Amino acid sequence: MHERSQAATAEVELAEDALIVHVRGMDQLWALRSRLEIPLSHVVGAHADPQEAQWWWRGTRTGGTHMPGVITAGTFYQEGERVFWDVHDPEKTVVIRLKDERYARLVIEVEDPPATVAAIQEALGE
């Protein structure tokens, strides 16, 4: 099984046993990452959440970029958790919750949030 959802700044690829986030274009430079691969067994869930990306406070940046109203990309500590961000447009935000990983959450912009969330939930058997 190999599914892909097209994305504005990130592409979520679902392989049989992994969720792979491909950071695209210049966002690779801003986020200091080009790819994240997470075993599906470490993915707790996903939901579309424009409110998450509209927070003005992103926490402590440990690598990446935050230009209000333009881009948030990279690694941030928020409420004691490490969170990966790659968002320009808050309306296209998907939050992927993880366990036993470097990041507690991935907050990414995708082209079609409902389709991306549905594909992740299907891969998780939800």
C-alpha positions as CSV (number, residue, x, y, z in Angstrom):
1,M,0.0,0.0,0.0
2,H,1.4,3.3,-1.0
3,E,-0.7,6.5,-0.8
4,R,0.2,10.1,-1.2
5,S,-1.6,13.4,-0.6
6,Q,-0.5,16.4,-2.4
7,A,0.7,19.3,-0.2
8,A,1.5,22.9,-0.3
9,T,4.6,22.8,1.7
10,A,4.7,19.2,3.0
11,E,3.7,15.9,1.4
12,V,2.5,13.1,3.6
13,E,3.3,9.6,2.2
14,L,1.8,6.5,3.8
15,A,3.7,3.3,3.3
16,E,2.7,0.0,4.7
17,D,4.5,0.5,8.0
18,A,5.5,4.2,8.0
19,L,4.3,7.8,7.8
20,I,6.8,9.9,5.9
21,V,6.6,13.7,5.7
22,H,8.5,15.3,2.8
23,V,9.3,19.0,3.4
24,R,9.3,20.7,0.0
25,G,11.0,23.7,-1.6
26,M,12.6,26.4,0.5
27,D,10.9,25.1,3.6
28,Q,13.7,22.5,3.8
29,L,16.0,25.4,4.5
30,W,13.7,27.1,7.0
31,A,12.8,23.9,8.8
32,L,16.4,22.5,8.7
33,R,14.8,19.1,7.6
34,S,13.8,17.6,4.3
35,R,12.1,14.4,5.5
36,L,10.7,12.8,8.7
37,E,9.9,9.1,8.8
38,I,7.8,7.8,11.6
39,P,6.8,4.1,12.1
40,L,3.0,3.9,11.9
41,S,3.0,2.2,15.3
42,H,4.3,5.5,16.8
43,V,1.5,7.6,15.2
44,V,-1.3,8.1,17.8
45,G,-3.7,10.1,15.5
46,A,-4.2,13.1,13.3
47,H,-6.6,16.0,13.0
48,A,-7.1,19.2,11.0
49,D,-6.6,22.2,13.3
50,P,-6.4,25.7,11.9
51,Q,-6.4,27.0,15.5
52,E,-3.2,25.3,16.4
53,A,-1.3,27.3,13.7
54,Q,-2.9,30.6,14.7
55,W,-1.2,30.7,18.1
56,W,1.2,33.7,18.2
57,W,3.4,31.9,20.7
58,R,5.3,28.9,19.3
59,G,7.5,28.1,22.3
60,T,11.2,28.1,22.3
61,R,12.8,27.6,18.9
62,T,15.6,25.2,18.8
63,G,16.2,25.1,15.1
64,G,14.2,26.7,12.4
65,T,12.3,29.9,11.5
66,H,9.3,31.8,12.8
67,M,8.2,34.9,10.9
68,P,4.7,35.8,12.1
69,G,2.1,35.7,9.3
70,V,4.6,34.2,6.9
71,I,6.1,30.9,8.1
72,T,6.7,28.7,11.1
73,A,9.1,25.9,10.3
74,G,11.5,23.8,12.3
75,T,11.7,22.4,15.9
76,F,10.1,24.2,18.8
77,Y,9.7,23.3,22.5
78,Q,6.1,23.9,23.6
79,E,4.7,23.0,27.0
80,G,7.6,20.7,27.6
81,E,7.3,18.9,24.3
82,R,9.3,18.9,21.1
83,V,7.1,19.9,18.2
84,F,8.0,20.0,14.4
85,W,6.3,22.8,12.4
86,D,6.0,23.5,8.7
87,V,3.1,25.9,8.2
88,H,2.5,29.0,6.1
89,D,-1.3,28.9,5.8
90,P,-3.0,28.0,9.2
91,E,-6.2,27.0,7.3
92,K,-4.4,24.0,5.9
93,T,-2.9,22.7,9.1
94,V,-2.8,19.1,10.2
95,V,-1.6,18.0,13.6
96,I,-0.1,14.5,13.8
97,R,0.3,13.2,17.4
98,L,3.2,10.8,18.1
99,K,4.5,8.5,20.9
100,D,8.0,7.2,21.5
101,E,9.5,9.7,19.0
102,R,11.8,12.7,19.1
103,Y,8.7,14.9,18.4
104,A,5.4,14.7,20.3
105,R,3.6,16.4,17.4
106,L,4.1,17.3,13.8
107,V,2.2,20.5,12.8
108,I,2.3,20.7,9.1
109,E,0.5,22.4,6.2
110,V,-0.9,20.2,3.5
111,E,-3.0,20.8,0.4
112,D,-6.1,18.9,1.6
113,P,-6.3,18.5,5.4
114,P,-9.5,16.4,5.5
115,A,-8.1,13.9,2.9
116,T,-4.7,13.7,4.7
117,V,-6.4,13.1,8.1
118,A,-8.7,10.5,6.5
119,A,-5.7,8.7,4.9
120,I,-3.8,8.7,8.2
121,Q,-6.8,7.4,10.1
122,E,-7.4,4.7,7.6
123,A,-3.7,3.6,7.8
124,L,-4.1,3.4,11.5
125,G,-7.2,1.3,11.2
126,E,-9.5,4.0,12.7
